[in-house]
Amino acid sequence: MTRIKFALVFTLAAFFSSAGLMAQVIDGVAPRDGFYNRVWIEEKRPIQLPYVRQADILWEKRVWQVIDLREKINHPLYFPTTTIDDRQSLMQVLISSINEGSMRAYEDDEFTMPLTPEEIRSNFARQEVRRFTRPEPPYEEYDSLIVIPLSTEDVTKYRVKEDWFFDSKRSVLDVRIIGICPVRERIDPQTGESLGDQPLFWVYFPEARNVLVNSPVFNRWNDAQRMSFDDLFMRRMFNSYVYKESNVYDRQINEYIEYTLDQLLEAEKIKNDIRNFELDVWEY
């Protein structure tokens, strides 16, 4: 008798659970892509950085670097080009946040001239001359100027403004990212030739962290450990090269060194000088 009751209870439980599952499908609830809910990254807050006093700064150097998204290690900042689940590229996150008002854009790297979303769309709409053929005889060809809206896929580089400093209280060489600037290639609308890099706008990184910390990025080593763009920048999981350091002339490396190879060697020298400063502080 007990076995019959147990079988009856088990059958009823299976029936109601299947009915509930059918109700979910009927109600339009999409199947979950995975076997557990990944919600914790949306609840994260930026990690508080150590407080630094001016009196504790023994040495400081400001540098501007370039993150080239064509390098494999930097691909998580460029892909996906279209939204996959809740994951977007860094440029998509920046544009959507600026449009929503949760992040501000600036024209300069001193963050004194703010830009509105309308100004960004109008200032950086790209023009291109295309040739068309008329649909009626004599099928003449003609050129037309086409206005192409700003596309997130056009951004292939990021400029990063940061301060390296030696904290005498903690006895460490540390770095603070001050701002980030997306960069695209400037194209001549008449010839289609490249005219060099075109910086779009700057975002103040300490302010942007509140958004980037809730924006997931691909973790190439572990799918179970979700990572945000804030984690990527704080852990410095990217490759970059220096294109400018603070100097009396306020000039970039390419303004006083002509050849590309020599420019890269100068950029590496600046990096080594920063790293070696910490070693030179100590005496053994």
RODO-2510 file (C-alpha; in nm, 4 decimals, decimal comma):
residues 284
     n   res          X          Y          Z
     1     m     0,0000     0,0000     0,0000
     2     t     0,2836     0,2351     0,0882
     3     r     0,4500     0,1709    -0,2481
     4     i     0,1261     0,2504    -0,4296
     5     k     0,0941     0,5830    -0,2433
     6     f     0,4567     0,6707    -0,3185
     7     a     0,4108     0,5926    -0,6884
     8     l     0,0932     0,8008    -0,6981
     9     v     0,2632     1,0996    -0,5301
    10     f     0,5642     1,0715    -0,7636
    11     t     0,3353     1,0586    -1,0694
    12     l     0,1402     1,3639    -0,9581
    13     a     0,4603     1,5575    -0,8869
    14     a     0,5995     1,4733    -1,2306
    15     f     0,2702     1,5759    -1,3899
    16     f     0,2559     1,9147    -1,2187
    17     s     0,6239     1,9882    -1,2869
    18     s     0,5796     1,9082    -1,6573
    19     a     0,2643     2,1175    -1,6615
    20     g     0,4556     2,4064    -1,5065
    21     l     0,7296     2,3681    -1,7679
    22     m     0,4696     2,3686    -2,0443
    23     a     0,3127     2,6784    -1,8913
    24     q     0,6491     2,8536    -1,8969
    25     v     0,6986     2,7680    -2,2632
    26     i     0,3441     2,8780    -2,3430
    27     d     0,3949     3,2056    -2,1535
    28     g     0,6879     3,2827    -2,3807
    29     v     0,9743     3,2340    -2,1332
    30     a     1,2892     3,1767    -2,3370
    31     p     1,5086     2,8746    -2,2545
    32     r     1,8133     2,9533    -2,0446
    33     d     2,1448     2,9343    -2,2319
    34     g     2,3346     2,7402    -1,9650
    35     f     2,2669     2,5457    -1,6509
    36     y     2,2769     2,8303    -1,3942
    37     n     2,1810     3,1973    -1,3747
    38     r     2,4707     3,4361    -1,4349
    39     v     2,3594     3,7509    -1,2577
    40     w     2,6413     3,8391    -1,0224
    41     i     2,8330     4,0699    -1,2594
    42     e     2,5354     4,3060    -1,2783
    43     e     2,5587     4,3487    -0,9004
    44     k     2,9281     4,4378    -0,8868
    45     r     3,0629     4,7721    -0,7749
    46     p     3,4026     4,9247    -0,8649
    47     i     3,6812     4,8200    -0,6312
    48     q     3,7894     5,1114    -0,4161
    49     l     4,1464     5,2083    -0,5012
    50     p     4,3953     5,2891    -0,2228
    51     y     4,3842     5,6491    -0,1080
    52     v     4,6936     5,8426    -0,2124
    53     r     4,8117     6,1675    -0,0558
    54     q     5,0081     6,4244    -0,2511
    55     a     5,2771     6,4196     0,0178
    56     d     5,3329     6,0464    -0,0453
    57     i     5,3993     6,0843    -0,4200
    58     l     5,7752     6,0545    -0,4564
    59     w     5,7724     6,0515    -0,8384
    60     e     5,5127     6,0790    -1,1159
    61     k     5,5086     6,0459    -1,4952
    62     r     5,2121     6,1021    -1,7276
    63     v     5,1979     5,8987    -2,0490
    64     w     4,9529     5,8456    -2,3331
    65     q     4,9318     5,4975    -2,4831
    66     v     4,7598     5,3297    -2,7790
    67     i     4,5702     5,0002    -2,7554
    68     d     4,5628     4,8501    -3,1059
    69     l     4,2559     4,6262    -3,1394
    70     r     4,4153     4,4376    -3,4289
    71     e     4,6428     4,2624    -3,1799
    72     k     4,5058     3,9288    -3,0659
    73     i     4,5354     4,0022    -2,6943
    74     n     4,3152     4,3108    -2,7442
    75     h     4,0370     4,1339    -2,9358
    76     p     3,8018     4,1173    -2,6321
    77     l     3,7765     4,4967    -2,6532
    78     y     3,6618     4,4834    -3,0193
    79     f     3,4426     4,1748    -3,0342
    80     p     3,1559     4,0989    -3,0573
    81     t     3,0669     4,3433    -3,3338
    82     t     2,6995     4,2643    -3,2671
    83     t     2,5500     4,2018    -2,9239
    84     i     2,5739     3,8397    -2,8038
    85     d     2,3428     3,7761    -2,5062
    86     d     2,4510     4,0461    -2,2596
    87     r     2,8019     4,0924    -2,4034
    88     q     2,8997     4,3925    -2,6178
    89     s     3,2181     4,5492    -2,7478
    90     l     3,3715     4,8345    -2,5509
    91     m     3,2656     5,0917    -2,8111
    92     q     2,9058     4,9671    -2,7995
    93     v     2,9069     5,0053    -2,4210
    94     l     3,0479     5,3581    -2,4438
    95     i     2,8017     5,4753    -2,7096
    96     s     2,4957     5,3268    -2,5390
    97     s     2,6000     5,4705    -2,2013
    98     i     2,6560     5,8179    -2,3498
    99     n     2,3141     5,8043    -2,5200
   100     e     2,1508     5,6999    -2,1924
   101     g     2,3261     5,9760    -1,9981
   102     s     2,5078     5,7416    -1,7587
   103     m     2,8465     5,8485    -1,9026
   104     r     2,9746     6,1811    -2,0353
   105     a     3,1913     6,2378    -2,3416
   106     y     3,4479     6,5156    -2,3783
   107     e     3,6203     6,6706    -2,6768
   108     d     3,9637     6,6963    -2,5126
   109     d     4,1715     6,4833    -2,2776
   110     e     4,1500     6,7496    -2,0071
   111     f     3,7726     6,6889    -1,9820
   112     t     3,6752     7,0552    -2,0094
   113     m     3,4590     7,0507    -2,3258
   114     p     3,1639     6,8069    -2,3004
   115     l     2,9983     6,6600    -2,6085
   116     t     2,6316     6,5695    -2,6442
   117     p     2,5184     6,2483    -2,8182
   118     e     2,3790     6,4597    -3,1024
   119     e     2,7150     6,6308    -3,1518
   120     i     2,8938     6,2953    -3,1615
   121     r     2,6558     6,1615    -3,4259
   122     s     2,6784     6,4732    -3,6429
   123     n     3,0526     6,5406    -3,6037
   124     f     3,1678     6,1882    -3,6807
   125     a     2,9288     6,0845    -3,9555
   126     r     3,1603     5,9734    -4,2353
   127     q     3,1222     6,0887    -4,5945
   128     e     3,1995     5,8675    -4,8905
   129     v     3,1719     5,9183    -5,2677
   130     r     3,0058     5,6238    -5,4422
   131     r     2,9389     5,5659    -5,8101
   132     f     2,5906     5,4624    -5,9246
   133     t     2,4303     5,3797    -6,2598
   134     r     2,1025     5,5364    -6,3631
   135     p     1,8221     5,2781    -6,4029
   136     e     1,7068     5,4181    -6,7403
   137     p     1,8863     5,4514    -7,0763
   138     p     2,1502     5,5568    -7,1543
   139     y     2,2462     5,4157    -6,8095
   140     e     2,4854     5,6949    -6,7269
   141     e     2,7154     5,6652    -6,4287
   142     y     2,7223     5,9384    -6,1670
   143     d     2,8944     6,0036    -5,8341
   144     s     2,6968     6,0669    -5,5173
   145     l     2,8111     6,1753    -5,1721
   146     i     2,6835     5,9292    -4,9102
   147     v     2,6714     6,0108    -4,5380
   148     i     2,7544     5,7032    -4,3265
   149     p     2,6644     5,7186    -3,9560
   150     l     2,9286     5,6490    -3,6923
   151     s     2,9765     5,2735    -3,6625
   152     t     3,1244     5,0980    -3,3608
   153     e     3,3078     4,8596    -3,5951
   154     d     3,5144     5,1489    -3,7329
   155     v     3,6960     5,1923    -3,4001
   156     t     4,0215     4,9982    -3,4245
   157     k     4,2266     5,1701    -3,1534
   158     y     4,1939     5,3296    -2,8118
   159     r     4,4081     5,6013    -2,6629
   160     v     4,4658     5,5794    -2,2889
   161     k     4,5821     5,8647    -2,0690
   162     e     4,7364     5,7459    -1,7431
   163     d     4,9585     5,8541    -1,4550
   164     w     5,2399     5,6346    -1,3247
   165     f     5,3631     5,7211    -0,9756
   166     f     5,5662     5,5878    -0,6857
   167     d     5,3772     5,5821    -0,3555
   168     s     5,6337     5,6171    -0,0758
   169     k     5,3803     5,5173     0,1903
   170     r     5,3071     5,1800     0,0297
   171     s     5,6494     5,1591    -0,1407
   172     v     5,5005     5,0567    -0,4747
   173     l     5,4995     5,1771    -0,8318
   174     d     5,1330     5,2217    -0,9237
   175     v     4,9254     5,3521    -1,2142
   176     r     4,5908     5,5275    -1,2524
   177     i     4,4011     5,5421    -1,5818
   178     i     4,2625     5,8925    -1,6301
   179     g     4,0809     5,8732    -1,9617
   180     i     3,9998     5,6576    -2,2662
   181     c     3,9511     5,7745    -2,6251
   182     p     3,8194     5,5597    -2,9144
   183     v     4,0059     5,6130    -3,2414
   184     r     3,9071     5,5292    -3,5971
   185     e     4,0815     5,5659    -3,9316
   186     r     4,0209     5,8938    -4,1159
   187     i     3,9263     5,8271    -4,4805
   188     d     3,9416     6,0783    -4,7661
   189     p     3,5839     6,0895    -4,9076
   190     q     3,7114     6,1580    -5,2606
   191     t     3,9959     5,9077    -5,2976
   192     g     3,9212     5,6603    -5,0182
   193     e     4,2802     5,6868    -4,8941
   194     s     4,3727     5,6759    -4,5278
   195     l     4,4548     6,0124    -4,3683
   196     g     4,5687     5,8749    -4,0330
   197     d     4,3983     5,8294    -3,7005
   198     q     4,0941     6,0285    -3,5921
   199     p     4,0236     6,0481    -3,2162
   200     l     3,6492     6,0617    -3,1501
   201     f     3,5948     6,1644    -2,7877
   202     w     3,7344     6,1147    -2,4379
   203     v     3,5618     5,9593    -2,1381
   204     y     3,6735     6,0156    -1,7807
   205     f     3,7738     5,6672    -1,6632
   206     p     3,6969     5,7028    -1,2877
   207     e     3,3430     5,7998    -1,3868
   208     a     3,3166     5,5319    -1,6569
   209     r     3,4104     5,2579    -1,4087
   210     n     3,0572     5,2668    -1,2665
   211     v     2,9322     5,1451    -1,6062
   212     l     3,2234     4,9272    -1,7161
   213     v     3,2113     4,7208    -1,3960
   214     n     2,8653     4,5904    -1,4976
   215     s     2,9576     4,5246    -1,8619
   216     p     3,0861     4,1681    -1,9181
   217     v     3,3808     4,0967    -2,1438
   218     f     3,5013     3,7658    -2,2829
   219     n     3,7390     3,5752    -2,0552
   220     r     3,9601     3,3652    -2,2804
   221     w     4,0831     3,1452    -1,9938
   222     n     3,7685     3,0525    -1,7995
   223     d     3,4020     3,0790    -1,9038
   224     a     3,2867     3,0241    -1,5440
   225     q     3,4757     3,3285    -1,4152
   226     r     3,2909     3,6240    -1,5617
   227     m     3,4965     3,9368    -1,6088
   228     s     3,4012     4,2986    -1,6736
   229     f     3,5745     4,5727    -1,8716
   230     d     3,6688     4,7307    -1,5397
   231     d     3,8463     4,4077    -1,4401
   232     l     4,0280     4,4016    -1,7739
   233     f     4,1653     4,7542    -1,7315
   234     m     4,2414     4,7210    -1,3606
   235     r     4,4363     4,3980    -1,4215
   236     r     4,5927     4,5544    -1,7330
   237     m     4,5026     4,2568    -1,9506
   238     f     4,5831     4,4415    -2,2725
   239     n     4,8849     4,5374    -2,4770
   240     s     4,9725     4,8957    -2,5632
   241     y     5,2540     5,1227    -2,6718
   242     v     5,3412     5,4779    -2,5703
   243     y     5,2834     5,7547    -2,8246
   244     k     5,3406     6,0501    -2,5933
   245     e     5,4885     6,1348    -2,2547
   246     s     5,4696     6,4575    -2,0587
   247     n     5,7312     6,6974    -2,1987
   248     v     5,8043     7,0666    -2,2164
   249     y     5,7067     7,0860    -2,5861
   250     d     5,3811     6,8886    -2,5420
   251     r     5,4649     6,6853    -2,8533
   252     q     5,4113     6,3250    -2,9517
   253     i     5,6877     6,0789    -3,0339
   254     n     5,6157     6,0917    -3,4075
   255     e     5,6756     6,4675    -3,4034
   256     y     6,0438     6,4335    -3,3199
   257     i     6,1231     6,0827    -3,4489
   258     e     6,0541     6,0134    -3,8152
   259     y     6,0811     5,6388    -3,8707
   260     t     5,8222     5,3954    -3,7326
   261     l     6,0764     5,1467    -3,5940
   262     d     6,2596     5,4223    -3,4074
   263     q     5,9264     5,5429    -3,2683
   264     l     5,8553     5,1958    -3,1274
   265     l     6,2023     5,1785    -2,9763
   266     e     6,1497     5,5192    -2,8131
   267     a     5,8112     5,4031    -2,6767
   268     e     5,9721     5,0921    -2,5285
   269     k     6,2494     5,3045    -2,3768
   270     i     5,9903     5,5208    -2,1987
   271     k     5,8257     5,2089    -2,0587
   272     n     6,1561     5,0701    -1,9372
   273     d     6,2469     5,3991    -1,7717
   274     i     5,9210     5,3860    -1,5755
   275     r     5,9774     5,0265    -1,4661
   276     n     6,3413     5,0879    -1,3747
   277     f     6,2578     5,3826    -1,1492
   278     e     6,1139     5,1487    -0,8860
   279     l     6,4297     4,9396    -0,8948
   280     d     6,6536     5,2457    -0,8658
   281     v     6,4746     5,3553    -0,5480
   282     w     6,5984     5,0556    -0,3521
   283     e     6,9492     4,9922    -0,2241
   284     y     7,0798     4,6462    -0,1437
***
